[in-house]
């Protein structure tokens, strides 16, 4: 439970995601923020896309997305939601199977502020 010990303000879901981040990303967060109470995982993906564009970020069955591809997909979802009028802290319901598309939608919603 590295995330819980080092960043106690995270929710259980954020801790689970945090524990799978690249060590370089963890060091960046630790250096940049003394205490993280809220952070957006989509921003972490964007930073990883900048540093590791061709590294696999998401693998599901036969589908593999690189950090760059995942970041582009997240941005498309976020921009689409913003174009539809989503505002910060707006509510978005996601009904989807546990697939790559669900992850992209969830992260895009977070990036858009929903």
Secondary structure as GFF3:
##gff-version 3
##sequence-region A 1 114
A	DSSP	alpha_helix	2	6	.	.	.	ID=ss1
A	DSSP	alpha_helix	12	18	.	.	.	ID=ss2
A	DSSP	alpha_helix	23	32	.	.	.	ID=ss3
A	DSSP	alpha_helix	41	51	.	.	.	ID=ss4
A	DSSP	beta_strand	56	60	.	.	.	ID=ss5
A	DSSP	beta_strand	63	66	.	.	.	ID=ss6
A	DSSP	alpha_helix	67	83	.	.	.	ID=ss7
A	DSSP	alpha_helix	100	112	.	.	.	ID=ss8
###
